[in-house]
Amino acid sequence: MKPPHTSKNLEKLRDAAVRFHNRATKYHAQGEAVRPERLYLRALQLQQMLCGPEHPEVAHTLNNLALYYKALGRLAEARPLYERALAIFRTTQGASHDNTAATLFNLAELLKAQAKEMEQRARQTERDAREMADARHTAEATLRQGLGRYRLRVGPSRIHRFGIFAEESIAPGRKIIPYLGEFISRRERVRRSSGARTYLLRLDSYWSIDGSTGGSGAELINHSCEPNCRFHVRGKSVWVVSLRKIHRGEELLIDYKFSYRIPAVPCFCGTPTCRGMINTRRPLNRISRDILLDRVSTHCVSVNERSLNMKVKTGVKAGLKATPILM
């Protein structure tokens, strides 16, 4: 029986790692939203197994995976990858190497994007604080008594403005409170969705519920990428249902799952699996070219799969120069 890691097998694994990396970079350049991540991670797994976790090839893939995450707006996930790639390049190739400079530049661009996002969040928080100090807005944040099946209360949320909190433990799979409001048509939904703050729940392609008119209070439930509740829709009846046991004092949270077709809405739920936006991630169809031009440089990639050679042309757009490092 042959040993599992002969020199021939190792060479095949190395070739596979390079192939996964180069295919990922090609799809990344074409604007694919899903396939690059899977291929980058497969390449990274093979590289760490074959070369060790501190090898420059690992840093190459970490840099490109971070660049991909940044293009999708997943800034929090990109930063530790850039930092790890930078540490590897500095240790193995020195502080004055081209790869070190390219990764350092990419990290700087990411920090600028994070600073801009944080500033926007600060301004929004400032506006929210002024509203919450206004007695009129506080009076609007109420629960209609007698509608919920469990004791609930309204209180300041760590995520955004007001939230709904459980006053008693709730078992999984239980209906908690109905989502009520005015039933509106598709045309009216489009008109009302342009407001600064909306409470629209889409039932189907035509009907939606506007919780701001005659709502039960369920419209105050905040979004989280790790929800403890979900919407249960049957016809025009909608209930908030627990996904797991909810402890007393815990905030009720739902994944809003905004469509990826609308502009990305930043998420600040702070959970470990936060996707960085309230919108769902795009399927295998391509990311909007406008989004790519806003966040990364334009670059065209041509791949020769047989020789595993890759040529990259890196351009500059609005002062940005995101630099993919290729094997």
BAVEX-327944 format. One line per field, with one value per residue: x, y, z of N, C-alpha, C in turn; residue in one letter; residue number from 1. Coordinates in steps of 0.05 Angstrom, whole numbers, always signed. Layout:
! residues N
n_c1	[X,...] $
n_c2	[Y,...] $
n_c3	[Z,...] $
ca_c1	[X,...] $
ca_c2	[Y,...] $
ca_c3	[Z,...] $
c_c1	[X,...] $
c_c2	[Y,...] $
c_c3	[Z,...] $
rest	[A,...] $
nr	[NUM,...] $
! end
This chain:
! residues 327
n_c1	[+17,+12,+44,+8,+27,+65,+120,+100,+46,+46,+62,+19,-20,+2,-2,-58,-71,-50,-81,-134,-128,-116,-161,-199,-182,-191,-248,-261,-242,-278,-324,-354,-396,-397,-368,-311,-297,-303,-264,-217,-213,-206,-157,-126,-129,-101,-51,-33,-29,+10,+54,+57,+32,+57,+77,+96,+61,+13,+3,-4,-55,-86,-85,-113,-163,-180,-184,-226,-268,-271,-291,-342,-362,-353,-322,-302,-287,-246,-203,-171,-147,-116,-79,-55,-31,+4,+39,+63,+89,+126,+158,+179,+196,+214,+212,+214,+196,+161,+112,+99,+92,+47,+7,+5,-14,-65,-87,-88,-125,-170,-176,-188,-239,-266,-263,-294,-343,-352,-356,-403,-437,-433,-455,-508,-522,-520,-563,-604,-601,-618,-671,-691,-689,-731,-796,-840,-824,-810,-859,-883,-858,-883,-917,-975,-1019,-1041,-1038,-993,-968,-935,-901,-876,-830,-813,-750,-686,-642,-582,-568,-599,-634,-696,-717,-749,-760,-757,-797,-803,-783,-781,-800,-771,-798,-847,-904,-901,-915,-962,-950,-974,-1011,-1021,-1047,-1017,-1009,-965,-947,-956,-922,-872,-872,-875,-828,-787,-779,-746,-746,-774,-826,-838,-864,-857,-904,-917,-910,-944,-973,-959,-944,-951,-922,-920,-969,-1020,-992,-969,-928,-889,-861,-818,-778,-711,-659,-616,-558,-553,-606,-659,-710,-763,-803,-867,-907,-972,-1015,-1046,-1034,-986,-937,-889,-842,-807,-740,-706,-694,-711,-685,-705,-705,-675,-664,-711,-697,-691,-674,-673,-664,-659,-666,-614,-615,-626,-595,-539,-549,-518,-499,-500,-501,-464,-452,-414,-419,-435,-454,-442,-478,-548,-574,-584,-534,-508,-529,-500,-497,-466,-431,-453,-423,-416,-411,-363,-328,-332,-306,-260,-201,-204,-191,-165,-164,-129,-127,-86,-100,-70,-15,-16,-5,-14,-37,-42,-74,-72,-112,-128,-179,-214,-174,-164,-127,-129,-94,-85,-48,-13,-2] $
n_c2	[-24,+44,+101,+156,+208,+214,+239,+249,+253,+298,+337,+339,+358,+409,+432,+432,+468,+516,+519,+524,+573,+608,+603,+623,+677,+692,+688,+724,+772,+775,+788,+751,+729,+687,+639,+652,+655,+602,+575,+603,+589,+534,+531,+556,+520,+475,+498,+512,+461,+437,+473,+499,+545,+596,+609,+645,+635,+624,+674,+703,+683,+696,+752,+761,+738,+772,+819,+805,+799,+852,+877,+858,+885,+863,+881,+874,+820,+821,+849,+820,+782,+811,+832,+786,+766,+808,+804,+755,+764,+804,+776,+733,+755,+806,+875,+912,+891,+882,+853,+861,+916,+920,+892,+922,+970,+954,+942,+993,+1019,+990,+1005,+1058,+1053,+1028,+1069,+1108,+1082,+1077,+1131,+1146,+1113,+1137,+1188,+1172,+1149,+1194,+1223,+1187,+1188,+1240,+1236,+1197,+1224,+1257,+1266,+1254,+1215,+1174,+1162,+1137,+1089,+1036,+978,+943,+924,+859,+832,+800,+734,+726,+759,+821,+876,+945,+973,+1009,+990,+952,+950,+983,+1041,+1031,+968,+902,+865,+803,+788,+743,+674,+641,+586,+547,+551,+576,+618,+687,+743,+777,+805,+864,+913,+961,+936,+941,+957,+936,+981,+1022,+1005,+1013,+1069,+1084,+1062,+1096,+1128,+1156,+1121,+1058,+1008,+960,+899,+849,+808,+778,+779,+822,+841,+877,+891,+949,+965,+1012,+1036,+1024,+982,+925,+931,+895,+912,+939,+903,+888,+878,+821,+783,+736,+711,+703,+695,+687,+704,+678,+664,+659,+662,+723,+727,+739,+719,+729,+682,+641,+618,+590,+575,+631,+674,+706,+776,+779,+807,+807,+785,+788,+762,+806,+799,+831,+843,+827,+856,+909,+971,+961,+955,+975,+931,+928,+890,+862,+809,+746,+722,+762,+789,+838,+869,+882,+861,+801,+755,+756,+709,+661,+694,+753,+804,+871,+913,+966,+967,+941,+977,+1019,+1002,+970,+967,+970,+911,+865,+797,+743,+675,+619,+556,+510,+521,+548,+602,+671,+734,+801,+863,+921,+975,+1044,+1074,+1128,+1143,+1096,+1036,+976,+918,+857,+799,+752,+683] $
n_c3	[+0,-18,+12,+40,+27,-19,-59,-109,-100,-66,-102,-135,-100,-90,-140,-144,-104,-125,-171,-150,-124,-168,-200,-165,-162,-215,-219,-180,-204,-245,-220,-191,-138,-100,-112,-110,-54,-35,-65,-52,+2,-1,-27,+12,+54,+33,+24,+75,+98,+66,+64,+113,+163,+161,+112,+52,+8,+33,+54,+6,-11,+33,+30,-19,-8,+33,+3,-30,+8,+25,-21,-20,+22,+72,+117,+170,+170,+134,+155,+197,+164,+127,+165,+184,+137,+126,+170,+159,+110,+125,+161,+130,+81,+90,+112,+70,+23,-41,-37,+17,+17,-18,+10,+57,+36,+19,+69,+91,+59,+73,+127,+121,+97,+139,+177,+153,+151,+206,+221,+195,+224,+274,+265,+253,+302,+335,+314,+327,+383,+395,+378,+413,+460,+455,+475,+444,+406,+441,+463,+419,+415,+435,+462,+443,+490,+510,+463,+455,+472,+512,+567,+552,+541,+523,+510,+514,+462,+449,+398,+362,+372,+401,+429,+434,+492,+528,+583,+609,+608,+544,+508,+454,+386,+396,+388,+394,+389,+347,+281,+264,+225,+172,+112,+50,-20,-74,-104,-66,-27,-50,-52,+2,+22,+14,+56,+116,+159,+162,+170,+141,+122,+77,+47,+1,-70,-80,-33,+27,+97,+135,+191,+218,+221,+261,+286,+325,+359,+349,+306,+325,+336,+330,+280,+272,+255,+279,+296,+345,+336,+286,+228,+220,+169,+146,+97,+106,+158,+207,+251,+304,+318,+364,+355,+386,+457,+493,+540,+602,+600,+554,+489,+435,+370,+299,+235,+184,+130,+81,+11,-34,-79,-69,-48,-4,+66,+123,+177,+247,+287,+316,+325,+324,+274,+241,+179,+160,+134,+128,+86,+47,+23,-43,-95,-141,-185,-216,-178,-175,-222,-211,-155,-148,-173,-139,-93,-101,-142,-214,-248,-295,-311,-340,-349,-357,-353,-361,-359,-313,-309,-294,-312,-292,-296,-264,-246,-230,-193,-175,-138,-111,-102,-102,-89,-116,-100,-135,-150] $
ca_c1	[+0,+28,+40,-11,+39,+90,+128,+82,+20,+50,+63,-9,-33,+12,-15,-86,-73,-46,-104,-156,-122,-118,-190,-213,-175,-205,-277,-261,-240,-303,-346,-370,-401,-396,-347,-283,-292,-300,-239,-195,-211,-195,-129,-113,-127,-80,-25,-25,-22,+35,+76,+57,+15,+72,+90,+87,+38,-10,-1,-16,-83,-100,-89,-134,-188,-187,-192,-253,-286,-275,-308,-370,-370,-349,-297,-293,-275,-222,-180,-151,-133,-94,-59,-39,-15,+26,+59,+78,+107,+147,+176,+192,+207,+225,+194,+217,+189,+138,+88,+94,+81,+21,-12,+2,-31,-92,-97,-93,-151,-191,-179,-203,-267,-278,-266,-317,-367,-356,-365,-431,-452,-433,-475,-534,-527,-526,-591,-622,-601,-636,-699,-698,-693,-756,-819,-859,-814,-811,-887,-890,-846,-899,-929,-1004,-1023,-1061,-1035,-972,-974,-915,-896,-854,-827,-797,-727,-663,-628,-553,-564,-610,-657,-712,-720,-768,-746,-775,-800,-804,-770,-798,-790,-768,-821,-872,-914,-896,-932,-968,-941,-998,-1007,-1038,-1040,-1013,-1002,-937,-941,-955,-898,-849,-874,-869,-801,-767,-777,-722,-749,-799,-832,-852,-859,-868,-917,-914,-902,-962,-981,-941,-956,-937,-925,-921,-997,-1035,-975,-972,-903,-870,-845,-794,-758,-687,-646,-590,-549,-557,-632,-672,-738,-768,-831,-883,-928,-993,-1034,-1042,-1028,-958,-929,-861,-839,-780,-723,-693,-703,-704,-684,-716,-687,-662,-677,-720,-682,-700,-658,-691,-659,-664,-658,-588,-619,-627,-569,-532,-555,-498,-509,-483,-511,-441,-449,-390,-424,-447,-446,-434,-501,-574,-581,-573,-512,-516,-524,-477,-495,-444,-435,-456,-398,-414,-401,-334,-313,-331,-291,-234,-192,-211,-169,-173,-148,-130,-115,-79,-102,-50,+11,-21,+5,-35,-29,-61,-71,-84,-117,-135,-206,-220,-153,-160,-110,-129,-73,-85,-22,-19,+19] $
ca_c2	[+0,+68,+121,+177,+232,+210,+264,+254,+263,+325,+355,+342,+376,+436,+441,+437,+493,+538,+520,+535,+602,+623,+603,+642,+704,+697,+693,+750,+794,+775,+798,+730,+735,+665,+619,+658,+649,+573,+567,+614,+574,+508,+536,+562,+495,+459,+512,+509,+433,+431,+492,+510,+569,+621,+609,+667,+628,+628,+703,+711,+676,+712,+779,+762,+733,+797,+838,+796,+806,+881,+883,+851,+901,+847,+894,+862,+795,+825,+861,+801,+768,+829,+834,+761,+765,+828,+793,+733,+776,+818,+756,+716,+770,+831,+899,+928,+875,+891,+841,+874,+942,+917,+884,+945,+989,+944,+945,+1021,+1025,+978,+1021,+1082,+1045,+1023,+1095,+1121,+1068,+1084,+1159,+1145,+1102,+1157,+1208,+1161,+1146,+1221,+1230,+1170,+1198,+1264,+1227,+1182,+1244,+1271,+1251,+1245,+1190,+1155,+1153,+1120,+1062,+1022,+952,+941,+904,+839,+818,+780,+711,+727,+786,+835,+905,+961,+985,+1016,+967,+955,+949,+1007,+1054,+1015,+940,+887,+847,+784,+791,+716,+655,+632,+561,+548,+544,+588,+644,+707,+767,+780,+829,+877,+939,+967,+922,+959,+945,+938,+1008,+1037,+997,+1027,+1097,+1087,+1052,+1117,+1144,+1153,+1097,+1044,+983,+946,+870,+840,+782,+765,+798,+844,+852,+882,+902,+972,+964,+1039,+1044,+1002,+960,+913,+935,+876,+926,+949,+882,+895,+857,+809,+761,+712,+717,+683,+693,+688,+709,+656,+676,+641,+681,+750,+726,+738,+717,+726,+656,+636,+597,+575,+585,+660,+678,+731,+799,+778,+821,+792,+792,+774,+768,+819,+788,+849,+833,+835,+873,+937,+980,+948,+970,+964,+917,+932,+873,+856,+780,+735,+715,+785,+790,+865,+883,+869,+847,+774,+755,+750,+682,+658,+715,+770,+828,+895,+925,+992,+962,+935,+1001,+1037,+992,+960,+977,+953,+894,+844,+773,+722,+652,+596,+535,+489,+529,+562,+629,+691,+762,+820,+891,+936,+1003,+1061,+1085,+1147,+1144,+1070,+1017,+951,+903,+828,+787,+728,+663] $
ca_c3	[+0,-20,+33,+31,+18,-35,-72,-131,-89,-56,-125,-145,-81,-95,-165,-139,-89,-144,-189,-135,-120,-193,-208,-147,-170,-240,-213,-165,-223,-261,-203,-179,-110,-82,-118,-101,-26,-32,-77,-36,+27,-7,-32,+37,+70,+22,+27,+103,+102,+51,+69,+140,+165,+159,+85,+35,-9,+50,+55,-20,-11,+54,+19,-39,+5,+46,-18,-38,+30,+25,-44,-12,+45,+96,+126,+195,+163,+118,+170,+208,+142,+119,+186,+185,+112,+129,+189,+145,+90,+139,+173,+110,+58,+99,+113,+46,-1,-55,-26,+42,+11,-29,+32,+75,+22,+20,+96,+95,+45,+89,+151,+112,+93,+165,+190,+140,+161,+235,+222,+188,+246,+296,+258,+256,+331,+345,+307,+343,+411,+396,+376,+437,+481,+449,+487,+423,+395,+463,+465,+396,+419,+455,+456,+448,+510,+506,+437,+457,+488,+534,+577,+537,+547,+505,+524,+496,+450,+444,+369,+349,+385,+420,+423,+449,+510,+541,+612,+620,+589,+522,+497,+424,+370,+407,+377,+415,+384,+318,+268,+254,+212,+149,+88,+28,-46,-84,-111,-42,-12,-62,-45,+31,+28,+10,+81,+132,+176,+153,+183,+120,+121,+52,+50,-25,-92,-81,-8,+49,+121,+145,+220,+230,+223,+274,+292,+352,+373,+338,+286,+339,+339,+315,+263,+280,+238,+295,+308,+363,+327,+257,+220,+210,+152,+135,+85,+116,+186,+212,+279,+311,+331,+375,+343,+408,+482,+498,+569,+612,+597,+528,+468,+412,+346,+275,+212,+166,+103,+59,-14,-44,-102,-61,-37,+21,+91,+142,+201,+271,+309,+333,+330,+311,+246,+227,+151,+154,+122,+134,+61,+43,+4,-71,-104,-159,-206,-210,-162,-191,-230,-197,-128,-150,-180,-115,-70,-108,-168,-237,-257,-314,-306,-360,-336,-373,-333,-365,-349,-287,-309,-291,-316,-280,-301,-241,-252,-208,-195,-153,-118,-98,-116,-88,-103,-113,-103,-149,-149] $
c_c1	[+17,+23,+23,+2,+66,+96,+110,+55,+23,+50,+35,-24,-24,-1,-44,-89,-70,-70,-129,-152,-126,-147,-205,-207,-189,-234,-280,-260,-265,-327,-364,-373,-397,-372,-319,-278,-287,-272,-215,-191,-199,-165,-114,-109,-104,-53,-15,-17,+5,+58,+78,+42,+30,+86,+80,+63,+12,-17,-13,-47,-99,-105,-112,-161,-198,-197,-221,-274,-292,-293,-337,-380,-366,-322,-285,-278,-248,-198,-161,-136,-110,-72,-42,-21,+9,+47,+76,+98,+131,+167,+192,+206,+218,+206,+194,+211,+163,+112,+80,+81,+52,+0,-16,-16,-60,-104,-104,-120,-174,-197,-194,-232,-280,-282,-290,-343,-373,-366,-395,-448,-454,-454,-503,-541,-533,-554,-611,-623,-619,-665,-708,-702,-719,-780,-838,-850,-815,-840,-896,-879,-860,-909,-959,-1009,-1045,-1057,-1014,-980,-954,-911,-872,-853,-811,-774,-706,-648,-598,-548,-574,-634,-670,-712,-741,-754,-766,-774,-803,-791,-791,-785,-787,-794,-847,-879,-913,-915,-938,-956,-965,-992,-1026,-1029,-1039,-1004,-973,-930,-939,-930,-873,-849,-865,-840,-780,-764,-751,-723,-776,-801,-849,-844,-873,-879,-914,-907,-921,-967,-958,-956,-938,-942,-926,-949,-1012,-1018,-979,-949,-881,-852,-819,-772,-735,-676,-621,-583,-549,-584,-641,-701,-739,-796,-844,-907,-947,-1015,-1027,-1037,-998,-953,-899,-859,-810,-766,-710,-704,-693,-707,-697,-696,-673,-678,-686,-707,-690,-680,-676,-688,-668,-653,-630,-591,-621,-600,-564,-537,-536,-512,-490,-492,-489,-437,-425,-394,-437,-436,-440,-457,-526,-583,-570,-551,-521,-512,-501,-476,-475,-451,-437,-429,-394,-403,-371,-318,-312,-311,-264,-226,-202,-187,-180,-154,-151,-115,-110,-79,-80,-23,+9,-8,-18,-23,-50,-54,-86,-87,-123,-162,-210,-200,-148,-143,-108,-111,-75,-57,-26,+5,+29] $
c_c2	[+25,+87,+143,+201,+227,+237,+270,+265,+292,+345,+360,+361,+405,+448,+448,+463,+517,+541,+532,+566,+618,+625,+623,+671,+711,+704,+719,+773,+797,+784,+776,+735,+712,+646,+627,+650,+619,+564,+578,+597,+546,+510,+541,+537,+478,+472,+509,+481,+427,+448,+503,+537,+595,+623,+633,+660,+630,+657,+714,+707,+692,+741,+781,+756,+757,+817,+831,+803,+836,+889,+877,+868,+886,+856,+881,+835,+799,+834,+840,+785,+785,+830,+809,+759,+785,+817,+771,+745,+790,+799,+741,+731,+797,+854,+915,+913,+886,+879,+854,+901,+940,+910,+907,+966,+980,+947,+975,+1029,+1014,+995,+1047,+1076,+1041,+1050,+1110,+1109,+1076,+1113,+1160,+1134,+1122,+1178,+1198,+1157,+1173,+1229,+1213,+1179,+1222,+1256,+1213,+1201,+1260,+1254,+1240,+1218,+1167,+1144,+1135,+1092,+1047,+995,+954,+918,+884,+824,+796,+757,+708,+756,+798,+864,+918,+974,+993,+991,+973,+957,+975,+1016,+1037,+986,+927,+866,+828,+788,+764,+697,+645,+607,+563,+540,+556,+614,+664,+731,+769,+806,+841,+903,+941,+950,+941,+944,+948,+966,+1026,+1030,+1011,+1056,+1101,+1078,+1073,+1134,+1138,+1128,+1083,+1018,+966,+917,+860,+811,+765,+786,+822,+857,+856,+893,+926,+973,+991,+1049,+1020,+978,+950,+920,+916,+889,+938,+928,+888,+871,+847,+787,+735,+715,+695,+680,+693,+696,+684,+668,+655,+659,+709,+751,+722,+738,+717,+700,+652,+614,+579,+586,+614,+664,+705,+753,+800,+793,+803,+803,+775,+781,+780,+808,+806,+837,+843,+854,+903,+945,+968,+967,+959,+952,+922,+915,+863,+826,+769,+728,+738,+787,+819,+882,+867,+853,+819,+775,+746,+721,+682,+679,+736,+794,+851,+907,+952,+988,+957,+960,+1020,+1028,+979,+971,+959,+936,+871,+821,+754,+699,+630,+572,+514,+497,+543,+589,+649,+718,+780,+848,+906,+965,+1018,+1074,+1103,+1146,+1117,+1053,+991,+931,+873,+818,+759,+708,+656] $
c_c3	[+0,+3,+23,+19,+4,-48,-96,-122,-78,-79,-136,-126,-85,-120,-160,-123,-107,-162,-175,-131,-145,-203,-191,-155,-196,-235,-198,-184,-240,-246,-191,-149,-91,-87,-109,-72,-23,-43,-62,-11,+22,-13,-6,+54,+60,+27,+56,+110,+90,+60,+97,+140,+161,+132,+69,+17,+7,+51,+29,-19,+10,+44,-1,-28,+20,+26,-28,-17,+30,+2,-38,+11,+72,+108,+151,+190,+149,+134,+182,+187,+131,+140,+188,+160,+115,+148,+176,+126,+104,+151,+152,+88,+66,+97,+87,+21,-14,-44,+1,+37,+0,-8,+51,+62,+24,+48,+102,+83,+61,+114,+144,+109,+120,+180,+179,+150,+190,+238,+215,+210,+269,+290,+262,+286,+344,+339,+324,+372,+414,+395,+401,+461,+478,+459,+466,+412,+416,+466,+443,+400,+441,+444,+461,+466,+502,+480,+438,+476,+512,+543,+564,+546,+525,+521,+504,+487,+446,+414,+356,+363,+406,+410,+440,+466,+523,+571,+625,+599,+568,+510,+466,+410,+379,+393,+400,+412,+355,+307,+254,+240,+188,+125,+64,+3,-53,-90,-86,-26,-23,-54,-16,+38,+25,+35,+96,+149,+169,+169,+165,+120,+95,+55,+24,-45,-93,-54,+12,+73,+130,+175,+233,+234,+236,+282,+321,+370,+363,+317,+298,+342,+320,+299,+277,+260,+252,+310,+328,+356,+296,+253,+210,+196,+142,+124,+93,+146,+190,+242,+282,+327,+341,+361,+363,+435,+486,+528,+577,+610,+570,+507,+445,+387,+323,+253,+190,+137,+81,+33,-22,-68,-95,-50,-9,+45,+112,+167,+223,+294,+326,+339,+315,+282,+231,+199,+142,+142,+128,+109,+61,+23,-23,-77,-125,-181,-197,-192,-182,-197,-216,-169,-129,-156,-156,-95,-77,-135,-190,-244,-274,-310,-329,-348,-357,-354,-336,-353,-322,-286,-308,-295,-305,-288,-279,-248,-227,-213,-170,-131,-104,-115,-101,-103,-97,-117,-113,-148,-177] $
rest	[M,K,P,P,H,T,S,K,N,L,E,K,L,R,D,A,A,V,R,F,H,N,R,A,T,K,Y,H,A,Q,G,E,A,V,R,P,E,R,L,Y,L,R,A,L,Q,L,Q,Q,M,L,C,G,P,E,H,P,E,V,A,H,T,L,N,N,L,A,L,Y,Y,K,A,L,G,R,L,A,E,A,R,P,L,Y,E,R,A,L,A,I,F,R,T,T,Q,G,A,S,H,D,N,T,A,A,T,L,F,N,L,A,E,L,L,K,A,Q,A,K,E,M,E,Q,R,A,R,Q,T,E,R,D,A,R,E,M,A,D,A,R,H,T,A,E,A,T,L,R,Q,G,L,G,R,Y,R,L,R,V,G,P,S,R,I,H,R,F,G,I,F,A,E,E,S,I,A,P,G,R,K,I,I,P,Y,L,G,E,F,I,S,R,R,E,R,V,R,R,S,S,G,A,R,T,Y,L,L,R,L,D,S,Y,W,S,I,D,G,S,T,G,G,S,G,A,E,L,I,N,H,S,C,E,P,N,C,R,F,H,V,R,G,K,S,V,W,V,V,S,L,R,K,I,H,R,G,E,E,L,L,I,D,Y,K,F,S,Y,R,I,P,A,V,P,C,F,C,G,T,P,T,C,R,G,M,I,N,T,R,R,P,L,N,R,I,S,R,D,I,L,L,D,R,V,S,T,H,C,V,S,V,N,E,R,S,L,N,M,K,V,K,T,G,V,K,A,G,L,K,A,T,P,I,L,M] $
nr	[1,2,3,4,5,6,7,8,9,10,11,12,13,14,15,16,17,18,19,20,21,22,23,24,25,26,27,28,29,30,31,32,33,34,35,36,37,38,39,40,41,42,43,44,45,46,47,48,49,50,51,52,53,54,55,56,57,58,59,60,61,62,63,64,65,66,67,68,69,70,71,72,73,74,75,76,77,78,79,80,81,82,83,84,85,86,87,88,89,90,91,92,93,94,95,96,97,98,99,100,101,102,103,104,105,106,107,108,109,110,111,112,113,114,115,116,117,118,119,120,121,122,123,124,125,126,127,128,129,130,131,132,133,134,135,136,137,138,139,140,141,142,143,144,145,146,147,148,149,150,151,152,153,154,155,156,157,158,159,160,161,162,163,164,165,166,167,168,169,170,171,172,173,174,175,176,177,178,179,180,181,182,183,184,185,186,187,188,189,190,191,192,193,194,195,196,197,198,199,200,201,202,203,204,205,206,207,208,209,210,211,212,213,214,215,216,217,218,219,220,221,222,223,224,225,226,227,228,229,230,231,232,233,234,235,236,237,238,239,240,241,242,243,244,245,246,247,248,249,250,251,252,253,254,255,256,257,258,259,260,261,262,263,264,265,266,267,268,269,270,271,272,273,274,275,276,277,278,279,280,281,282,283,284,285,286,287,288,289,290,291,292,293,294,295,296,297,298,299,300,301,302,303,304,305,306,307,308,309,310,311,312,313,314,315,316,317,318,319,320,321,322,323,324,325,326,327] $
! end
